[in-house]
Amino acid sequence: MKQHICLFLAMTAGCAAMAQDRSTALYQAQDLTKENMFSVNIEGPNFDKAGNLYVVNYLKDGTIGKINTKNGSGELFVTLPDSSIANSIQFNSKGNMYLPDFKGHNVLEVDPKTRKVSVYVHSDKMSQPNDLCINKKDQLFASDPDWKNSAGQIWRIDKGGKAVLLETNMGTTNGIELSPDEKTLYVNESVQRKVWKYDVDKDGNISNKTSFASFPDFGFDGMKCDKAGNLYIARWGKGTIVVLSPEGKEIREIPLKGKQCSNLTFGGKGGKTVYVTLQDRKCMEQFNVEIPGKRY
């Protein structure tokens, strides 16, 4: 009997060790939420300063969900007015939430305390505002694709809601991200499968458009930088996150369970977990990394 008990304890310890290895393994995707918890437009995950995770289109289009990263459960945070549908989430230094509204040619602002939604900026010259990044001066940079014509633009939105058109006559602009030192702006084109980089000056103006990377297949979506300046790009349709060095060289490619990965963000303990939104599975996956996100 004693031998059986010892064997059982050893097996239990072994299983626990294996489970722990899986939970801490690097670059191995696991489910965070259940499938079909979001609409097909699940996008734009991001954390506020308190460590709360928010994701667009929770349960249905036109909503923002608050997701528990410990058990994958969710709750409704806000419903957007006027049939608006958001694609991305960013927070400024005061904690206000900003959402590109691709249906209303807007960028919306949400007061996190009152949950009041207002129009931060509107322009009829905006096609379908898609993704946002933000600098330490609270200037937003927005990708603005015209999917019908495979074209796109880039906007800067200054504090107070002043929209400045930075670039036009591009391909289908989608993912957009600043380097950790905020001196480089990365923008990808989903249909054309190209990634461009720009120099950014102290006023938020861009110049010196340069080819950063290109791929022969599948599409692009959201992008985020880690603290070392490596760029993580969602390969929509392939179901991977590709990691490029600041020189544009491929470091690795992380396979996911779903194929239609739409965006990602860094969070968790020390900022070393990547959370990914999947449009085909309508859920979220996560994996651990060595280098934290740029905000950590």
C-alpha positions as CSV (number, residue, x, y, z in Angstrom):
1,M,0.0,0.0,0.0
2,K,2.8,2.4,0.9
3,Q,4.4,1.8,-2.6
4,H,1.0,2.6,-4.3
5,I,0.7,5.9,-2.2
6,C,4.2,6.9,-3.1
7,L,3.6,6.2,-6.8
8,F,0.3,8.2,-6.7
9,L,2.0,11.2,-5.1
10,A,4.9,11.0,-7.6
11,M,2.4,10.9,-10.5
12,T,0.4,13.8,-9.0
13,A,3.5,15.9,-8.6
14,G,4.6,15.1,-12.1
15,C,1.2,16.2,-13.5
16,A,1.4,19.4,-11.5
17,A,4.9,20.1,-12.8
18,M,3.7,19.5,-16.4
19,A,0.8,21.8,-15.9
20,Q,3.1,24.5,-14.5
21,D,5.5,24.0,-17.5
22,R,2.6,24.5,-19.9
23,S,1.4,27.7,-18.1
24,T,4.9,29.2,-18.1
25,A,6.2,27.9,-21.5
26,L,7.3,30.6,-23.9
27,Y,5.6,31.2,-27.2
28,Q,2.9,28.5,-26.8
29,A,-0.6,29.7,-27.4
30,Q,-3.4,28.8,-25.0
31,D,-7.0,29.8,-24.8
32,L,-7.9,32.7,-22.5
33,T,-11.6,32.9,-23.2
34,K,-14.2,30.5,-24.5
35,E,-15.0,30.5,-28.2
36,N,-17.9,32.6,-29.5
37,M,-17.7,35.1,-26.6
38,F,-17.3,38.0,-29.0
39,S,-18.6,39.0,-32.4
40,V,-16.7,38.3,-35.6
41,N,-15.3,41.8,-35.2
42,I,-13.3,41.1,-32.0
43,E,-10.4,43.5,-32.0
44,G,-8.2,46.0,-30.2
45,P,-7.3,44.5,-26.8
46,N,-5.6,46.8,-24.4
47,F,-4.9,47.3,-20.7
48,D,-5.5,50.4,-18.6
49,K,-3.0,51.5,-15.9
50,A,-4.8,49.4,-13.3
51,G,-4.2,46.3,-15.3
52,N,-7.8,45.8,-16.5
53,L,-8.1,44.3,-20.0
54,Y,-10.6,45.7,-22.4
55,V,-11.7,44.3,-25.8
56,V,-14.0,45.6,-28.5
57,N,-17.2,43.8,-29.6
58,Y,-17.9,41.7,-26.6
59,L,-20.9,39.4,-27.2
60,K,-22.0,41.6,-30.1
61,D,-20.9,44.6,-32.3
62,G,-20.8,48.0,-30.8
63,T,-19.7,47.1,-27.3
64,I,-16.6,47.2,-25.1
65,G,-16.0,44.2,-22.8
66,K,-13.9,44.0,-19.6
67,I,-12.1,40.6,-19.5
68,N,-10.8,38.8,-16.4
69,T,-7.3,37.5,-17.3
70,K,-7.4,34.9,-14.5
71,N,-10.4,32.9,-15.6
72,G,-11.3,34.3,-19.0
73,S,-14.7,35.6,-18.0
74,G,-16.1,38.9,-19.3
75,E,-18.5,41.6,-18.5
76,L,-20.0,44.5,-20.5
77,F,-18.2,47.7,-19.9
78,V,-20.0,50.1,-22.3
79,T,-22.3,50.0,-25.3
80,L,-21.5,52.6,-28.0
81,P,-24.2,54.9,-29.3
82,D,-25.4,55.6,-32.8
83,S,-24.6,52.1,-34.1
84,S,-20.9,52.8,-33.8
85,I,-18.4,49.9,-34.0
86,A,-14.9,50.2,-32.6
87,N,-11.8,48.5,-33.9
88,S,-9.1,49.4,-31.4
89,I,-8.6,50.8,-27.9
90,Q,-6.0,53.2,-26.6
91,F,-5.7,55.1,-23.2
92,N,-4.2,58.5,-22.7
93,S,-2.2,59.6,-19.7
94,K,-5.4,60.5,-17.8
95,G,-6.9,57.1,-18.4
96,N,-9.5,58.2,-21.0
97,M,-10.3,55.5,-23.5
98,Y,-10.1,56.2,-27.3
99,L,-11.9,54.1,-29.9
100,P,-11.7,54.4,-33.7
101,D,-15.3,54.2,-35.0
102,F,-15.1,52.9,-38.5
103,K,-18.8,53.3,-39.2
104,G,-19.1,57.0,-38.1
105,H,-15.7,58.4,-39.4
106,N,-15.0,59.2,-35.8
107,V,-12.6,58.6,-32.9
108,L,-14.6,58.3,-29.8
109,E,-13.6,59.1,-26.2
110,V,-14.9,57.2,-23.2
111,D,-14.7,58.6,-19.6
112,P,-13.8,55.4,-17.7
113,K,-15.5,56.7,-14.5
114,T,-18.8,57.8,-15.9
115,R,-18.6,55.6,-19.0
116,K,-19.9,58.5,-21.0
117,V,-19.1,58.2,-24.7
118,S,-18.4,61.3,-26.8
119,V,-17.0,62.1,-30.2
120,Y,-13.4,63.1,-29.8
121,V,-12.9,63.9,-33.5
122,H,-14.9,63.5,-36.6
123,S,-13.9,64.0,-40.2
124,D,-15.8,63.2,-43.4
125,K,-12.3,62.8,-45.0
126,M,-11.8,59.7,-42.8
127,S,-12.6,56.5,-44.5
128,Q,-12.8,53.8,-41.9
129,P,-10.5,54.6,-38.9
130,N,-9.1,51.3,-37.8
131,D,-6.2,51.2,-35.4
132,L,-4.6,53.6,-33.0
133,C,-1.3,54.1,-31.1
134,I,-0.5,57.0,-28.8
135,N,2.7,58.8,-27.6
136,K,3.6,60.3,-24.3
137,K,2.3,63.7,-25.4
138,D,-1.2,62.1,-25.8
139,Q,-1.0,62.5,-29.6
140,L,-2.9,59.7,-31.3
141,F,-1.8,58.2,-34.6
142,A,-4.6,56.5,-36.6
143,S,-4.6,54.1,-39.6
144,D,-7.5,54.8,-42.0
145,P,-8.0,52.2,-44.6
146,D,-10.4,52.4,-47.6
147,W,-11.0,48.7,-48.0
148,K,-13.2,49.1,-51.1
149,N,-10.4,50.7,-53.1
150,S,-7.5,49.0,-51.4
151,A,-6.2,52.4,-50.3
152,G,-5.4,54.2,-47.0
153,Q,-4.3,57.2,-45.0
154,I,-2.5,58.0,-41.7
155,W,-3.8,60.7,-39.3
156,R,-2.4,62.3,-36.2
157,I,-4.9,63.5,-33.7
158,D,-3.6,66.2,-31.4
159,K,-4.8,66.8,-27.8
160,G,-8.3,68.3,-27.9
161,G,-9.3,66.4,-31.0
162,K,-7.6,68.2,-33.9
163,A,-7.1,65.8,-36.8
164,V,-4.0,66.2,-39.0
165,L,-3.7,64.2,-42.2
166,L,-0.1,62.9,-42.3
167,E,-0.1,60.6,-45.3
168,T,-2.4,59.6,-48.2
169,N,-2.2,57.5,-51.4
170,M,-1.2,54.4,-49.4
171,G,-2.3,50.8,-49.6
172,T,-4.8,49.4,-47.1
173,T,-3.4,50.8,-43.9
174,N,-4.2,48.7,-40.9
175,G,-1.8,48.0,-38.0
176,I,0.0,51.1,-36.6
177,E,2.6,51.3,-33.8
178,L,5.3,53.6,-32.3
179,S,8.8,52.3,-31.4
180,P,9.6,52.5,-27.6
181,D,11.6,55.8,-28.1
182,E,8.7,57.1,-30.2
183,K,11.1,58.2,-33.0
184,T,9.7,55.6,-35.5
185,L,6.2,55.0,-36.6
186,Y,5.3,51.6,-38.2
187,V,2.3,51.2,-40.4
188,N,1.3,48.0,-42.3
189,E,-0.9,47.5,-45.4
190,S,-3.1,44.4,-45.1
191,V,-3.8,43.8,-48.8
192,Q,-0.4,44.8,-50.1
193,R,1.4,42.9,-47.2
194,K,3.9,45.6,-46.7
195,V,5.2,47.3,-43.5
196,W,6.5,50.8,-43.7
197,K,8.4,52.9,-41.2
198,Y,8.6,56.7,-40.8
199,D,10.8,59.0,-38.8
200,V,8.8,60.9,-36.2
201,D,9.9,64.4,-35.0
202,K,9.2,66.0,-31.6
203,D,6.0,67.6,-32.9
204,G,4.6,64.3,-34.2
205,N,5.3,64.9,-37.9
206,I,6.4,62.0,-40.0
207,S,9.0,61.8,-42.8
208,N,11.4,59.5,-44.6
209,K,9.0,56.7,-45.5
210,T,11.0,53.5,-45.8
211,S,10.2,49.9,-46.6
212,F,10.5,47.9,-43.4
213,A,9.3,44.4,-44.4
214,S,7.1,42.6,-46.9
215,F,5.5,39.1,-47.1
216,P,4.3,37.1,-50.1
217,D,1.2,35.7,-48.6
218,F,-1.7,36.2,-46.1
219,G,-2.6,39.5,-44.5
220,F,-1.6,41.9,-41.7
221,D,-3.6,43.3,-38.9
222,G,-2.6,44.8,-35.5
223,M,1.0,45.4,-34.3
224,K,2.7,46.0,-31.0
225,C,6.3,46.6,-29.9
226,D,8.1,45.0,-27.0
227,K,10.6,46.9,-24.8
228,A,13.5,46.0,-27.1
229,G,11.8,47.5,-30.1
230,N,10.8,44.1,-31.7
231,L,7.6,44.4,-33.7
232,Y,4.9,41.7,-33.2
233,I,2.5,41.6,-36.2
234,A,-0.8,39.6,-36.5
235,R,-0.7,37.6,-39.7
236,W,-4.4,37.5,-40.5
237,G,-5.3,34.3,-42.3
238,K,-2.1,32.4,-41.4
239,G,-2.9,32.3,-37.7
240,T,0.5,33.4,-36.5
241,I,2.2,36.3,-34.8
242,V,5.5,37.2,-36.5
243,V,8.2,39.0,-34.6
244,L,10.5,41.3,-36.4
245,S,13.7,42.9,-35.1
246,P,14.1,46.7,-35.2
247,E,16.1,46.0,-38.4
248,G,13.1,44.2,-40.0
249,K,14.6,40.7,-39.7
250,E,12.3,37.8,-38.7
251,I,13.1,36.6,-35.2
252,R,10.3,34.0,-34.8
253,E,6.8,33.2,-35.7
254,I,4.3,32.0,-33.1
255,P,1.5,29.7,-34.2
256,L,-2.0,30.2,-32.8
257,K,-5.0,27.9,-32.7
258,G,-7.2,30.3,-34.8
259,K,-6.3,31.7,-38.2
260,Q,-7.9,35.1,-38.2
261,C,-5.8,36.9,-35.6
262,S,-6.8,40.6,-35.6
263,N,-4.8,42.3,-32.9
264,L,-2.7,41.8,-29.8
265,T,-1.4,43.5,-26.7
266,F,1.1,43.0,-23.9
267,G,0.0,42.5,-20.3
268,G,0.0,40.2,-17.3
269,K,2.8,39.8,-14.8
270,G,5.7,42.1,-15.8
271,G,4.1,42.7,-19.2
272,K,5.3,39.3,-20.4
273,T,2.1,37.8,-21.7
274,V,0.7,38.6,-25.2
275,Y,-3.1,38.5,-25.6
276,V,-4.4,38.0,-29.1
277,T,-7.9,38.4,-30.5
278,L,-9.2,35.7,-33.0
279,Q,-12.0,36.6,-35.3
280,D,-12.7,33.1,-36.6
281,R,-12.9,31.6,-33.1
282,K,-14.4,34.8,-31.7
283,C,-12.2,34.4,-28.6
284,M,-8.9,35.3,-27.2
285,E,-5.6,33.3,-26.9
286,Q,-2.5,34.1,-25.0
287,F,1.2,33.2,-24.8
288,N,4.2,34.1,-22.7
289,V,7.3,35.9,-24.0
290,E,10.8,36.8,-22.7
291,I,10.8,40.5,-23.3
292,P,7.9,42.7,-21.9
293,G,5.8,45.1,-23.9
294,K,7.2,48.6,-24.3
295,R,5.0,50.1,-21.6
296,Y,6.4,47.9,-18.9
